[in-house]
């Protein structure tokens, strides 16, 4: 229904034949339509097609409220906010009510009075999808007043009695009537407040200052939680957990391609007046660093290693390559292996180590970077094919590279080492920047496979036989 065609009063809505439906039925109807059309359900969410999304689909088809359980950085909030896409384009409500009210079936005293006094002339407002979504981050200081409501002293001062429902100022949940309400980090919510939420979800009533308000709200309630929260900060009370129909467990990307897709979609782009060319193997190394961190015994796995670590590492690597391009006046920034140490400050803030000792943190992260580099290198190269390069170094030559070395300085280096030009073509290195990046990748890979020695002096790195 377009904006021009939308009825403006209850009477016009009735004449149009429009019939509001409960939010769960509305979401189910639109989900079925999307499934039949093959339309993507959650754009920008990667790696969940065969694991998480089927469970979400089943919960919505069953009309069940959902708890999303997973570590940080697993797209829980993104999925929850994307659920609004399953709502109708717009929904009609009584225009002058404090909470969204079905024009044909209001639930509050205020709404009933409006319909009784104005009848079919009662004006309507149309809520867009995003206006039908409410969200609250659970913190210990949240009160029943925030979520459900409280007596408004100003309304009492105007002459109303405390027993009058019209004295109530409604909270976030009632104000999301006929919509979707999300509580992030549910275990952080005080247990006594969870009890109030329990009443709203099941018994449909709540007591405010001794006055019992009947609230048959039409709200799809969603929550997110981190498994670590159950032991560290709080818990979800059993009766409330029982009211949620489905608990959907999220996870980190199970394939490196999905991790790379997320990084490419979410990272901050470089300024438009600069061009950046990131070799595929450098993207793989960034993703592999995070994957190794998720399996490392030195990293606290209970807190998890978010995909945000990959995104931030990628941005730091791009930033240093951009700095080098600016200093040398080069046309394009191409990240290299020598840019990887600049992800250390970034990753340090994204992981929790099991033991923290002076200097130990940096060593652990360097080990992750080296492990990722050699893993990607060994997927692309066979050491026996690079033997001519190793032989050339055994003859006594050494080369010097570094994160501030200009691309032009690698031309003579490539020409002086037998077999290096052919090795560069394996990763499709064509431009000067790509050849410089691939040269460092090959030399570092040979070093990590114990075929070359490496010395670091300041910003310079020397490889020798």
Buried (B, 14 or more C-beta within 10 A) or exposed (E): EEEEEBBEBBBBBBEEEBEBBBBBEBBBEBBBEBEEEEEEBBEEBBBBEEEBBEBBBEBBBEBBBBBBBBBBBBBBBEBBBBBBBBBBEBBBBBBEBBBBBBBBEBBBEBBBEBBEEBEEEBEBBBBEBEBBBBBBEBEEEBEBBBBBBBBBEEBEEEEBEEEBBBBBBBBBBBBBBBBBBBBBBBBBBBEEBBBBBBBBBEEEEBEBEEBEBEBEBBBBBBBBBBBBBEEEEBBBBEEBBEBBEBBBEBEBBEEBBBBBBBBEEBBEEBEEEBBBBBBEBBBBBBBBBBBBBBEBEBBBBEBBBBBBBBBBBBBBBBBBBBBBBEEEEBEBBBBBBBBBBBBBEBBEEBBEBEEEEEEEBBEBBEEBBBBBBBBBBEEBBEBEEBEEBBEBBEEEEEBBBBBBBBBEBBBEBBEEBEBBEEBBEBBEBEEBBBBBBBBBBBBBBBBBBEBBEEEEEEEBBBBBB
